[in-house]
């Protein structure tokens, strides 16, 4: 979990590969109306996210027996509650933590993504730093981040 540009997809894919779990990118589960809203520079609200979060929770439940890596922003505590519903103690949030400046620089370099750099501030405004997540600094290489996550797990 983390704001756009924190490396969720990159780290999630690498972690899934290392742990031999299936990988699911939350971006691929957004309805087109949400994607179009973000593409136009409008932040999503709680109502926009509700069905999307419920769908990702279903993916978690469907993969409970085997495990899975599911990446999405999970910015607010209430979103994490929806994502963890009926998963009890069978899930772990991993927060990819980085400064606004670092992530803004990454977004400037990113190509072909519907999330414009201008929405980054709204993501930081919505972010409720998780209390129960495993927190990892993104101020290191992707391989170092994955190694750090595995050590902490």
ABEGO torsion letter per residue (X at the ends): XEBBGAGAAAAAAAAAAAAGBBBBBAAAABBAAAAAAAAAGBBBBAAAAAAAAAAAAAAAAAAAAAEBBBBBAGABAAAAAAAABGAEAABBBBBBBBBAAAAAAAAAABBGBABBAAAAAAAAAABBBBAABBBBBABBBAAAAAAAAAAAX
